Structure formats: C-alpha cells, structure tokens
C-alpha cells in the first residue's frame, strides 16, 4: 500500500516515501503563515475530519471513506464525517457553484 501523502523532494529521489508528521506540519505551518491565519486556529487533526467528510460528500460512500482514511471500523469513520444540512450547503457552495 502506498502512502496517502508522498514526498517529492530531491532527497526522496525516485522512490515513493511517506511524509513524516513533522514534515506535514512544517508544510502546513508555512501555508498558515502565507495565508495570515492564526496558528492556534488550525489543528492538524482537523484535516482528517475534513478529508473524511469531503470524501463522503463527493462519493456518498462511507465504506470508501473508511478505506481511504484507513479506519478499521465504520464507527470511527462516522465520528470523523461531519454531515448535515450545513455541511451539505457549504460543500455545494464551494464545489458546485457556477463559474
């Protein structure tokens, strides 16, 4: 199984290597600073919740979301998936608006 996030730096060469938690946080911190967002407003774990929610909303398949998030149980995936009218409306506003 390949990593969800792979390194593409020169030290990784042509091999597929996973990004470490420290490397991921470093990249996110840089983007937080570029966006001018308070660092305390962003929790790394929120990205997992977002990923599961968006995967489910895009495909409508909780089992697929479970597999992609590498959860052993759909109960765990259910806790990560933030579903409801507000989430559905936000998804439509972001991804289904006319150009």
C-alpha positions in Angstrom: 0.0 0.0 0.0 1.3 3.4 -0.9 1.3 6.4 1.5 -1.6 8.9 1.2 0.9 11.7 1.1 4.2 11.1 -0.7 7.4 13.1 -0.6 8.6 14.7 -3.8 11.8 16.4 -2.6 15.2 15.7 -4.1 16.3 13.5 -1.2 13.4 11.1 -1.8 14.8 10.6 -5.4 12.5 8.4 -7.5 11.3 6.3 -4.5 7.9 6.9 -3.0 8.5 7.8 0.6 5.8 8.8 3.1 5.8 12.3 4.5 6.5 12.3 8.3 4.1 14.1 10.7 6.8 16.7 11.3 7.2 17.3 7.6 3.5 17.6 7.1 3.2 20.1 10.0 6.1 22.1 8.6 4.4 22.4 5.2 1.1 23.4 6.8 2.7 26.0 9.1 4.2 27.6 6.0 0.8 27.8 4.3 -0.8 29.1 7.5 1.8 31.9 7.7 1.3 32.7 3.9 -2.5 32.9 4.5 -2.1 35.2 7.5 -4.2 32.8 9.7 -3.6 32.5 13.4 -1.6 29.3 14.0 -3.7 28.4 17.1 -6.8 28.4 14.8 -5.5 25.3 12.9 -5.3 21.8 14.3 -3.6 19.2 12.2 -6.1 16.6 13.1 -8.9 18.7 11.6 -7.6 17.8 8.2 -8.5 14.2 8.8 -12.1 15.2 9.7 -12.2 17.4 6.6 -10.8 14.6 4.4 -13.4 12.0 5.6 -16.3 14.5 5.3 -15.4 15.7 1.8 -14.7 12.1 0.6 -18.1 11.0 1.8 -19.9 14.1 0.3 -18.1 13.7 -3.0 -18.8 9.9 -3.4 -21.6 9.2 -1.0 -19.9 6.0 0.1 -19.0 5.7 3.8 -17.1 2.4 3.1 -14.9 4.1 0.6 -14.2 6.9 3.0 -13.4 4.3 5.7 -10.9 2.6 3.4 -9.2 5.9 2.2 -8.9 7.1 5.8 -7.6 3.7 6.8 -10.0 3.2 9.6 -10.7 -0.3 10.9 -14.3 0.5 11.7 -17.0 2.5 10.0 -17.9 3.7 13.5 -14.6 5.6 13.6 -15.4 7.0 10.1 -18.8 8.1 11.2 -17.2 10.1 14.1 -15.0 11.8 11.5 -17.7 12.6 9.0 -19.4 15.8 9.8 -22.6 15.5 7.9 -25.8 17.6 7.9 -27.6 20.3 6.1 -25.0 23.0 6.9 -22.1 20.8 5.7 -24.0 19.9 2.5 -24.8 23.5 1.8 -21.1 24.5 2.3 -20.0 21.7 0.0 -22.4 22.8 -2.7 -21.3 26.5 -2.3 -17.6 25.6 -2.6 -17.6 22.9 -5.2 -20.8 23.2 -7.2 -21.1 26.9 -7.8 -21.3 28.1 -11.4 -18.1 29.6 -12.9 
